[in-house]
Amino acid sequence: MDPTAVTADALMALRHAPPRLPLTADRPGTTATRPRGQGHEIREIRPFADGDDPRHIDAAATARTGIPQIRSFHEDRDRALILIADFRRPMLWGTRVFRSVLAARALAKAGWQAEAAGGAVGVAAITDGGLFIERPMPRVRGMARVAGCLERAHAAALDRRDPTADLTPLLLRAARTAPRGAGIVLASSLDQPGDGLDAALGAILRRGPLRLIRPADPFEDAPPAITLPYRDGGTMLHGSFTGIPAHRDRMTARLRSLGAEVE
């Protein structure tokens, strides 16, 4: 298996891998409610929003109000799940396996768990050149589209030479593809997030539960206690990397304080 490449075949093969990550849980609370999803019983009729399926537009309500109205449904078994992969330049490295490849594998496993529970799975892959998106679909067909999208996005990310894009604005765009109430699983190191990351994650959490997977290279777990060369654009510099584990721990605590599940 190529440690620098994401392939649809490899992600599809993870269908029968032993589960390692729990499914995104519902929000804790004291009142039991039926979650929303894409079942057959209508939950509500409301204004159309980004990420909604146009096939569920209610013609009569739209004609009556003059603005698009959509029907949302109680789910049959499980809510939709949106997988968000960070394939920007900071993810495209690794001493054994690229962090981007680890991210894709972890997301695929989460997607297969959701598919096995009867959920619909979609994906948004973030690259320095923009987004690659597949809307949620159920069953193996949905995961096949997810796997193909991740393969195309990763190949495009490796080919491009764009400057590293800030994560936050692209993350917000990706999250808008998720129907309200859908679970979101984000795989990212959160390097170079840009301004407003906490606010962006808070906005995502208001839409639905968020699980964050932070792929780590062995170098990050135990960086050598010596000064090492590194390249910043076209400039060669030297620096110490011993502060990485502590920085990662602080970031994890901060994310959990916002309400995200972090792994």
Secondary structure as GFF3:
##gff-version 3
##sequence-region A 1 263
A	DSSP	alpha_helix	8	12	.	.	.	ID=ss1
A	DSSP	three_ten_helix	13	16	.	.	.	ID=ss2
A	DSSP	beta_strand	36	47	.	.	.	ID=ss3
A	DSSP	three_ten_helix	54	56	.	.	.	ID=ss4
A	DSSP	alpha_helix	59	65	.	.	.	ID=ss5
A	DSSP	beta_strand	69	74	.	.	.	ID=ss6
A	DSSP	beta_strand	81	86	.	.	.	ID=ss7
A	DSSP	three_ten_helix	89	91	.	.	.	ID=ss8
A	DSSP	alpha_helix	99	116	.	.	.	ID=ss9
A	DSSP	beta_strand	120	127	.	.	.	ID=ss10
A	DSSP	beta_strand	130	138	.	.	.	ID=ss11
A	DSSP	alpha_helix	139	159	.	.	.	ID=ss12
A	DSSP	alpha_helix	167	175	.	.	.	ID=ss13
A	DSSP	beta_strand	183	187	.	.	.	ID=ss14
A	DSSP	alpha_helix	197	207	.	.	.	ID=ss15
A	DSSP	beta_strand	210	213	.	.	.	ID=ss16
A	DSSP	alpha_helix	218	221	.	.	.	ID=ss17
A	DSSP	beta_strand	228	232	.	.	.	ID=ss18
A	DSSP	beta_strand	235	239	.	.	.	ID=ss19
A	DSSP	alpha_helix	244	258	.	.	.	ID=ss20
A	DSSP	beta_strand	261	262	.	.	.	ID=ss21
###
